[in-house]
Amino acid sequence: MAAIAPATAQCIRKIRESLPVEAFQPATRRLWHLPAHAALIAASYAMIRRVPASGPLAAIVIGHSLACLAFVGHEISHNAVVRHRGVKYVLEFLLFGINMAPATMWNRLHNDAHHSHANTLEDPDRPFVSDEHGWATRWYAALFYPARESWAANGLVFAHFVSYLLRNIASVFYVGRAKPAVCTRKAEYRPAEKRRIVVELAAMLLMQYGVWRVCGASWINYFWVSPAALCVASAVIMAYVFTNHFLNPISHEHDPLSGTTSVRVPKLFDRLHCNFSFHTEHHLFPAMNSNYYPLVSEALKEDAPEAYCQLDFADAWRQLWQQPRFRAVSGNPVARPAGDHLTDG
């Protein structure tokens, strides 16, 4: 992992000392989300078989549940829910697999590459920078990134998580450090991990065949409960990811405080989405029980008021559409998105 900016590392140590021990215990109660969302998904499959016209509604319900399962899988992958290696992998395999993300790829891409280099040039999740201009990146940014040059009604930005997974799955099978032009950075995979990813991809296809059978072996039904639902899940996930990272400067220094933004959303969404809105807090303490992120937020307002940025979601989303498609690399890691950093919502 890249070294964290010294001032931020000191802030992490100070805040950690102020937090209760329970904040760093496995949040096993989060596992109750799994049968609840599985029941909603199963009910939606049954509904579309009996009433095919319910396809759009089924897509919304299933898509939201898929996103919620991805949020739980995200916490599991960070050791915040279970610590047993075998149980952890099985849960990751299922929760990411139903979202069309190979678990092994996710851990390398997200936990290792993204969290070690958030909003630096080595981050696979960052926007493109100025010297990455090319026909492929121009088209990709035009289709999938919110920016001031983009059409404000472009719904494809909400499908970015789908394209993100596809471009990174493709990069796994490029030789050496080669990668698709639309990938900002490629995670490193050992040969054994590549073989495991192939197995996971095959299992994911079998899972999709099972979905097709369960929804009545109808291609129209399948469209609603899988491709359309995955796009709904992508919309939920990217609403956070874009506002959490795409407002922040791309820097040469790994600094979770300057590289992330937290957003304020209705409390119900925080409960459903595992406090994913507290994203700066997550990057400071990724293995922490996310129920305690509000405590970290309050501590950051006290200890790092100039560095910590928390915006209302609507304000953050508006600012996204004022950003350029291609970014400069900042030499100043404390540059912040515009907004009131400490106003409570």
N, C-alpha and C positions, 0 to 999 in steps of 0.2 A: 504494500500500500504506500502511496506517495505521502510524504510528510505533510501534516496539516500545519497551516500558518501558526506560528508560535502563540500569538495573542488568542487565537481561537482555541488552541490546545489548552492554554491556561484557563480559559473560560469554561471549557468542558470539565476540567478537573474540579474547579470551584463548584460548579452546579452539581456535579455528581455527588460531592460530599454532602450537599444539602438535601438530597433526595432519600426517601425511605428505602430500606432494603427490599421491600416487596416490589418496588418498581422494576427490579431486575430479575424477578422470579418468572418462570414460564407462565404465560397467560392462557392456561389450559381451557378456561371457560370460553375462549374464542372458538373452540371446536364445536360448540353448539350451533354456530352459524352454518356448519356444513349440512346437517340433516334438514335444517329449516329451508335452505335454498335448494337442496336436492328435492324436497317435497314440492316446492313451487315449480321447479323445472319439470318434474314428473307430471304434475297436474296440468301444466301447459301442453305437454306432449299429448296427454289424454284429451284435452279440450280441442286441439287442432284436428285430431282424428275424428272426433264426433262433429265438430263444426269447422270445416275447412276455412270458412270466411273469417274465423278468428285469428288468422295468421299474423296480421300486424300487431294485435294485442299480445299474442304469444311471443312475438319477437321482442317486444318491449320488456315483458316480464322475465323471459329467459335471459335476455341481454343484460338486464340490471343484475340478476342473480349471478350470471357469469362474472361480471365485474366484481361483485361482492366476494365471490369465491377467489378471484384473483387477488384481492386485497388481503384475504386471510392467508392465501398461499404465499404472498409477499412477506407477511410477518413470519410464517413458518420457515421460510428460506433464510431468515435472519436469526433463527434460533430464539425467537421471542415467544413461541407457543409450546413447542416440544423440543427436547434435546436429544432424544434417542435417534441415532443416525438412521437406522432402518425405517422406523415409523415416519421420520421426517421425509425421507426420500419417497416413500409410497404416497404420502399426502401431496408432496410437490408434484409427483408424476401425475396424479389424478387431477389436481386443481389447475395446474398449468396445462396439462394435456387437453382437458376439455376446452381450454382457451386457445388451443393450437400453438402452444409454446413448449418446446422440449425442455424438461426440467434441468438437464445438464447444461444446455445452452444458456438458460436463464441465469443460473448461478454464476457462470463465467461472465456473462454479459452484464448483468445487473449488480450482483453482489461484489464481484471482483473488479471489473473494469469501471463501471459507473460510479460506485461508491468510493473507489480509490482515487478517482480523477474527476469528480463532478464539476462540470462547467470549465474544464480545462481543455486544451487541445487533444488530450488523450481520452476524452469522454466519448463513448459511442452514442450517447443520447443527446448531445448538444446540437444546436443549429449549425448550418454551414458557415464558414468564415470567408472573408473576402478573396483569399487566394485559392478557393475551391470552386471558383466559377468554371462551369463547363456545361455542355448541352444537357447532360443527364441531371446534374444538380439543379440547374435552372428549372427544368421541367418538374423535377420532384418537389422543389420548394414551391413552385407555382401551384401545384396540385394539392399539397398536403400541409403547408405551413401557413398559419395566420401571419400576415405581414401587411405593411402599409401599401405595398404594391399589388396585393391580392384583392380579388373580388370579395366583398364583405359577406356575401351570401353563399360562399363556397362551402357546401356541406362536406366535401371530401376531407377537410381538415379533421373532421371527427373520425374518419376511417384511418387516421395515421398509424394507430397502434397495429392494425392489420398489416399495413405496408412495412412498418418497422420490423415486425416479426419475419415477414417474407424476405426482406433484404438481409437480415442477419442470419436466417437459416441458410440462405444462399452463400453467405460469406464463410460459413463453417467449412464448405467443401472447396474453397479456393486454396491453392497451394501456397504454403509459406505465409508471407505477410500480404499477399495479393488479396484484393477485396473488390466488391462492386463499387463503382464511383460514388454511389449514393450512400454508402456507409462512411460515417465520419472516421471511425476507428474500428478495428477488428479485434475481438477478444482472442486470447490465445487458447488453443485446444490441443491437448495431448492426443496421440493416436487412439488410446483407449476411450477417451471421451468422445471422439468423433464416432467410434463404433457404437457407443452407447446412445448417442444422438440418433443414429440411423435406426436403432431398435425402438427408441422412443417415437420417432416419426412413424414407423410402421404401426406401432400400437395406437398412435393417434388416428391413423387412417381406419383402423379396426373400430375404434370408438365412434368415428363418424359413420361407419357402416351401421353400427348398432343404433345410432341416432336415426338414421334413415329408416331402418326397420321399425323402430319404436313409434315413429310418427306416421306409420301407415304405408311405408315403402312408396311414398308419393314425392316426386321431385318438387312439386310446388310447396307441399308441406315442409319438406326438408329445407327449401330456400328460406322460409320464414324462421324455422327453429335453429338453423345453424348459420349460414352466411349473413342473413339479416340480423340475427341475434348477436353475432360476433361484432358486427358494425355498431350495434347499440352499446355493447360492452366497451368497444373502443372509444365511443363518444364519452362515456362516463369516465374512463381511465384518463383519456387525453385532456379532458376538462381540467383535471388536476395537474397532469404532467406539464402541459404547456404553461400554466400559470405558476407552477412551482419552479421551473427552470428557464423558460424562454425569455423572461424579463431580465435575467441576470447577466452580468458581463462574462465573457469568456476570457479567462485569465491564464497566466503562466503558473499561478500558484494555486494549490489545492486548499480552498478555504470554504468549508460548508456554510459559513455565515454569509459570505458574499456571493456564493454560488447557488443559493436557494432562497425561495420566498414562500412563506406560509400564507394561506388564504383563510378568510373567515366565511364559513358556510353555515346554514341552519343546523342546529344541534342534532336534528334527526339524521341529517346526512353524515355527521361525525359518528353517530352511533352505528349507522348502517355500513359506513366505509372505513371503520377501524381508525378514525382520527387521521386519515391520510392527508387531510388539509394542513395538519401541523408538520409540514415537510422539512423545514429547517431543523426542527426538534428531532425528526427521524434520522436525518443525516448526522446529527451530533451523537445520537444514541440509538443506532439501528437495532440492537438486540433488546431494547427496553420494551416493557409492556406499554403499548400505545395509550392505554387509559391514563397514564401519568404524563402524557405530553403537555396538557394544559399547565401542569406545574412547571415544566421546563420553559414554556412560553412566558410565564410570569417571571421566572428567574432571569430570562434573557432581557426582558423589558427593564429589569433592575440593573443587571450587570453589563449588558452590551446594547444600550439603547440606540446608539448610532449605527451599529452593524446589523442588528436584527430588523428584518422587514416582514411585516404582516399586513396584508391588504384585504379589503372586502373583495370577494370573488368578482363582483361586477366591475369594480375598478381595475382589477388585474386583467380581466378579459378585455376590457376596453383598451388598456395599454398594449396588450399583445398586438393589436391591429395597427399600432403606431410604430412597431419595430421593423427594421429592414430585413429582407430575406437573408442577406449575407451580412455577417457581423464582423466588426473589427475585433482584434484581440486586445484586451485592455491591459495596460500596464499598471492600473490602479485597482487592486482587488477589493477596495471598499466602496467603489461606485455602486449606487443603489438605484432600483426602480423608483420613479417619482411617486410620492404618496405620503400619507401620514403614517409613520411607522408605529406609533404607539397608541393610536386611537382605538378604544375598545368598541367592539360591535355588539 
